[in-house]
Amino acid sequence: MSSITDFDSLRRAMGENSEQPEGPARNARAEHLLLEAEKLNIPLAVIEALGHQLKVYNYSSEKGKMFVPFARLLRMWDERPEDFDAYETHSLHWVFKWMSAGMLDQPHIPLTSIEKWLGEMEHRYRLAGHSERALRSAEFSVAAHVGDMPRAERAYAAWLAADRDTMADCHACELHGQGWWQAQNGRDAEALELWRPVLEGEFTCAHEPHTALASSLLSLLRLGRADEARAHHLRGFRLVRPMESMRGAYADHVEFCALSGNEARALELLAERPAYFTDEGHPRSRLDFLSVVTLLMDRLTVLGLGGTQVPGPAGRTWTAAELAPHARDRALALAARFDERNGTEYVSERARARMARRPLVDRLLLGVRPSNTSPVRAPERPAGPVAPGAEAPAAPGTQSSGDSAPPAPALPALLVEARRMSDTLQPHAVEAWAAVAHAAQEAEAAGSDVVLEPRDRAEIADHEAMALGPEATGLFERAAELYAEAGDPGEALAARARAAYVHALAGRVDEALAAVAGPHEEVLSLYAAGGTDLRQTASVLMARARILIRRVHAAGEDLQDAVLEEAVTAVRAVLALVEEHTGEDVRLAARAAEAQAMLGELAGHAGDVETAAELSARAAGAFVAAGLPWFAVEYEARLAQLTHHLGDVDGTERALRAALEHGGPYLEPVGRAQLHLQLAEVTGGLGRVTEAADHALEAAHWADEAGEGPTLGAWARHQLGGFLLRRGRWAEAAEVLESVLPDVTAGTHGEGAVVQTLWWLGDCLGELGEHRAAAERRLQAAGIARDWPEQQDHATLAHLAASSLEQAGLADEAERAYARAGELWRTVGDVPGLVRSLRARAWLTLRGEAGPDGARALMTNAVEECEAAVDAAPDDGTRARLTADLGHTHRQFADLLVRVEDAGATDDDGEILFEEAVTALDRAIAAFALLGPDALQDRSRAELAAAWLEADLGRPADAAARARAVLTAHGSAPEEDEAARSLRGEAERLLNTVTREKREPVEN
């Protein structure tokens, strides 16, 4: 802790303390500084220390401490106003407003005292000559708080009617308050219009747009503007998070999550701020916070999660069901204290209304990674099949939606429904047969006289086998026996063929081919003799074709033409059998469509990608035409891959969109995530970044639903962060990228993805002014890229990190980082990068120990490197780019020389430096002249810079000549050319200046 020896050191210490994070530590330091100020025996020092104490109290959770230092300040003013300078006089009157709000927020301060204070404020403002605007704003706050609506409306109108003066709140705060009143009265659109200049950054202050962003959340949801609500939450919470004093705005974000289906994130927010449950320095914001906690806990209980462990007051563990009444009791007790003070029930009514709010949307996707430790998960959605053919074994682990249902229908009705679903290839047919099996077991256990026929039992076993996957062989064989017992030899052979296909699924292709050979020969004979129908025959032929395709897959690069041709022949046999009958039976239509797709797949193995794409498209269209769009999804996804390979971007997009549309509610979450992610990449590549971000957001959500958050979901969020970055939505991108960073790993996603995530995050943080954090991320990325064979990325990241360090005020670290970047640029042969690093080091060195001499040496080195590169460059555009760099380097050298002179050189040295600067600018002009019209603006700027120096050197004629040259060069430029207009304007000002100086007589 630095010692306070005089007024200047006190001011420095207060300035340093103001930069510290809000909270008790900063407040304690302010209290100590007041004691130090009192030792100086300087009244103004005490006044400034009291003002500093007031400020840190106001921007903390200990707002209740403001009254004592303010009372002391007011007494000092009344006794010796001459001790206050102009700034502290203004500050004293300004803080009157803080006192009004502060009293209102403390229920132990009587309302009569607050009204008396308003009168005192009015009296003192009138004496000081201030407008009534701040006074009426304070009166409005009192009336709105106690629920006196007529008075609030009158004060609101008087507030807006009064003139703005130096005591009025800043524009941002005023607009927030006005918008808040509109929203409270149900006028959301009007509120958002008032907030718009604050939300767009036109007006800002220490707490804005923080509070406006938080206040806007529910208004946006109520108006259906979900995308803006998401953006305001991600952007606003990032601003609120580090500010201890903003418990009310923090509560708004928790409430938004609770009312938008993001209960898990709401709990994460509570866990970040355990002190908010108990901090008593600002009762009004504590009431807001506890009301929202109650709302969230009630919401969790409604969702059946009352037993979930949740964050709460320290000292014990809490469940949602336990915390809800605890928070409600304390919130209402606080509200009752306010109401007792106010003589109304308004605060309690509003608190109860807030606790009782209902969700405004089912679920708003936010894009940020859910915490791995969060006890709340999004509700699961029902999954459905996407693989074609009801006879194909379903993926293991398929489940029904699990929704509660009325009492199950009787067994005969279940049988009818299951047969309807399987005969028409409806989704969830397997589950329907599982319900039949369950009902049959219950009937048997209850001693019912309902008897299942062998055919019924055969179909139950058959569909149970379909759900088992590679373990289904025995059940398919059992189904075959039951079909035979039921007198259906064709379906028995089909069941045996399905059993054979299970061997192929398990990788036992030769065994599968041996097993299917018998059923294949038998079914053809049986069909020829009229002993079975077309459907069963097609089923056996399709099973054999599938097995042969599995053999093609297994062959890999060793695929022989004979193996491929046998598979093609088998598939064509299926197609020849059914293609004349597809209008008679949906199952046969499905066989024909699948056969087309299989031929396309085999064409791809043969290297004929165009035919593969054509047949996949034909297959998908056939499924849709047959009324089976959900089976088209697999082939549309495959078509997207093929068209992408062919470079048909539009075709790829069409196929992916069709897959999403046709999958409908039956698409598995992981499949939906993959399709959205592919669409994000396609639309992003086409420059439709907003649409790409929407698809990446959906992909992340569905990946989470599928349990693939750390893998597929992480990649989707990585992409989402990049798209948000491209849209210039820095805060949202930073939130997404920071949330996903723990999941993007080299082992799963590759080092390139890790580096890119850090790189993007560094870019976002830099745009947000968080330069130290940006440097950390860029250095972290550079550390990974350091070991890559190609060092271009390493050099770029090192240079970016140096820039961030420089902007963070870490000059020594920045200089070292630029030096390292320069070494890397030299290694990769990137002269422009090397020159940029040398120029940056020169500017840093100018302010460091090496001073002007070191800076000039570095800038000279930059010029030499650039000149050598220009001389050696081929005339293919490279030379032009290097020549432009040389011109800019000469220009910067001139600027540096001028800065050296400004830093305090002697008059003689200054003239020499200016002469050198003019020479450097002439060299820049010559370099830009070589580039012709493309560099005209750069050349003119250098010409004008030289002209001003000529004027300073006492050469007005030379200065004027340069100015006229610029006017001539841009004289014919159109008026809408802002750059040319600006250059002409500067040249005219320069001409006027040197002409006027020439006319003025020289005094002896």
SULDARA-V203205 format. One record per backbone hydrogen bond with DSSP energy under -0.5 kcal/mol. CO is the residue of the C=O (numbers start at 0). NH is the residue of the N-H. If there is no record, write none. Layout:
CO/NH
CO/NH
//
This chain:
2/4
5/9
6/10
7/11
8/12
9/13
10/14
11/15
12/16
13/17
14/18
15/18
16/19
22/26
23/27
24/28
25/29
26/30
27/31
28/32
29/33
30/34
31/35
32/36
33/37
34/38
35/39
36/39
36/41
37/40
41/44
41/45
42/46
43/47
44/48
45/49
46/50
47/51
48/52
49/53
50/54
51/55
52/56
53/57
54/58
56/59
57/59
61/64
62/65
63/66
64/68
65/69
66/70
67/71
68/72
69/73
70/74
71/75
72/76
73/77
74/78
75/79
79/82
80/83
84/88
85/89
86/90
87/91
88/92
89/93
90/94
91/95
92/95
93/96
93/97
94/98
95/99
96/100
97/101
98/102
99/103
100/104
102/105
104/106
104/283
105/108
107/109
109/113
110/114
111/115
112/116
113/117
114/118
115/119
116/120
117/121
118/122
119/123
120/124
121/125
122/126
123/127
124/128
124/129
125/128
131/135
132/136
133/137
134/138
135/139
136/140
137/141
138/142
139/143
140/144
141/145
142/146
142/147
146/148
147/151
148/152
149/153
150/154
151/155
152/156
153/157
154/158
155/159
156/160
157/161
162/132
164/167
169/173
170/174
171/175
172/176
173/177
174/178
175/179
176/180
177/181
178/182
179/183
180/184
181/186
182/185
185/187
186/190
187/191
188/192
189/193
190/194
191/195
194/197
194/198
195/199
196/201
196/202
197/200
204/207
206/210
207/204
208/212
209/213
210/214
211/215
212/216
213/216
214/218
215/219
216/220
217/221
218/222
219/224
220/223
223/225
224/228
225/229
226/230
227/231
228/232
229/233
230/234
231/235
232/236
233/237
234/238
235/239
236/240
237/241
239/242
241/243
242/245
245/249
246/250
247/251
248/252
249/253
250/254
251/255
252/256
253/257
254/258
256/259
256/261
258/359
258/360
259/363
261/265
262/266
263/267
264/268
265/269
266/270
267/271
268/272
269/272
272/275
273/276
274/277
274/278
280/63
281/285
282/286
283/287
284/288
285/289
286/290
287/291
288/292
289/293
290/294
291/295
292/296
293/297
294/298
295/299
296/300
297/301
298/302
299/304
300/303
304/307
305/320
307/319
309/317
312/315
317/309
318/322
319/323
320/324
321/325
322/326
323/327
324/328
325/329
326/330
327/331
328/332
329/333
330/334
331/335
332/336
333/337
334/338
335/339
336/340
337/341
338/342
338/343
340/110
344/348
345/349
346/350
347/351
348/352
349/353
350/354
351/355
353/356
362/364
370/373
385/633
388/391
394/397
398/382
409/413
410/414
411/415
412/416
413/417
414/418
415/419
416/420
417/421
418/422
419/423
420/425
421/424
425/428
427/431
428/432
429/433
430/434
431/435
432/436
433/437
434/438
435/439
436/440
437/441
438/442
439/443
440/444
441/445
442/447
443/446
452/456
453/457
454/458
455/459
456/460
457/461
458/462
459/463
460/464
461/465
462/466
464/467
464/468
465/393
467/470
468/471
471/475
472/476
473/477
474/478
475/479
476/480
477/481
478/482
479/483
480/484
481/485
482/487
483/486
487/491
488/492
489/493
490/494
491/495
492/496
493/497
494/498
495/499
496/500
497/501
498/502
499/502
499/503
500/504
501/505
502/507
503/506
506/508
507/511
508/512
509/513
510/514
511/515
512/516
513/517
514/518
515/519
516/520
517/521
518/522
519/523
520/524
521/525
522/526
523/527
524/528
525/530
525/531
526/529
532/536
533/537
534/538
535/539
536/540
537/541
538/542
539/543
540/544
541/545
542/546
543/547
544/548
545/549
546/550
547/551
548/552
549/553
550/554
551/555
552/555
554/557
555/558
559/563
560/564
561/565
562/566
563/567
564/568
565/569
566/570
567/571
568/572
569/573
570/574
571/575
572/576
573/577
574/578
577/580
580/583
580/584
584/588
585/589
586/590
587/591
588/592
589/593
590/594
591/595
592/596
593/597
594/598
595/599
596/600
597/601
598/602
599/603
600/604
601/605
602/607
603/606
606/608
607/611
608/612
609/613
610/614
611/615
612/616
613/617
614/618
615/619
616/620
617/621
618/622
619/623
620/624
621/625
622/627
623/626
627/630
627/631
628/631
628/632
629/632
631/635
632/636
633/637
634/638
635/639
636/640
637/641
638/642
639/643
640/644
641/645
642/647
643/646
646/648
647/651
648/652
649/653
650/654
651/655
652/656
653/657
654/658
655/659
656/660
657/661
658/662
659/663
662/665
663/666
667/671
668/672
669/673
670/674
671/675
672/676
673/677
674/678
675/679
676/680
677/681
678/682
679/683
680/684
681/685
682/687
683/686
686/688
687/691
688/692
689/693
690/694
691/695
692/696
693/697
694/698
695/699
696/700
697/701
698/702
699/703
700/704
701/705
702/707
703/706
707/710
707/712
708/713
710/714
711/715
712/716
713/717
714/718
715/719
716/720
717/721
718/722
719/723
720/724
721/725
722/726
723/728
724/727
727/729
728/732
729/733
730/734
731/735
732/736
733/737
734/738
735/739
736/740
739/742
739/743
742/744
744/748
744/749
745/749
749/752
749/753
750/754
751/755
752/756
753/757
754/758
755/759
756/760
757/761
758/762
759/763
760/764
761/765
762/766
763/767
764/769
765/768
768/770
769/773
770/774
771/775
772/776
773/777
774/778
775/779
776/780
777/781
778/782
779/783
780/784
781/785
783/786
784/787
788/790
790/794
791/795
792/796
793/797
794/798
795/799
796/800
797/801
798/802
799/803
800/804
801/805
802/806
803/807
804/809
805/808
808/810
809/813
810/814
811/815
812/816
813/817
814/818
815/819
816/820
817/821
818/822
819/823
820/824
821/825
822/826
823/827
824/828
824/829
825/828
828/830
829/833
830/834
831/835
832/836
833/837
834/838
835/839
836/840
837/841
838/842
839/843
840/844
841/845
842/846
843/846
844/847
844/850
849/853
850/854
851/855
852/856
853/857
854/858
855/859
856/860
857/861
858/862
859/863
860/864
861/865
862/866
863/867
864/868
865/869
866/870
867/871
868/872
869/872
873/875
873/878
876/880
877/881
878/882
879/883
880/884
881/885
882/886
883/887
884/888
885/889
886/890
887/891
888/892
889/893
890/894
891/895
892/896
893/897
894/898
895/899
896/900
897/901
898/902
900/903
900/904
905/909
906/910
907/911
908/912
909/913
910/914
911/915
912/916
913/917
914/918
915/919
916/920
917/921
918/922
919/923
920/924
921/925
922/926
923/927
924/928
925/929
927/930
928/931
930/933
931/934
932/935
934/938
935/939
936/940
937/941
938/942
939/943
940/944
941/945
942/946
943/947
944/948
945/949
946/950
947/951
948/952
949/954
950/953
954/958
955/959
956/960
957/961
958/962
959/963
960/964
961/965
962/966
963/967
964/968
965/969
967/970
969/972
973/976
975/977
976/980
977/981
978/982
979/983
980/984
981/985
982/986
983/987
984/988
985/989
986/990
987/991
988/992
989/993
990/994
991/995
992/996
993/997
994/998
995/999
1000/1002
//
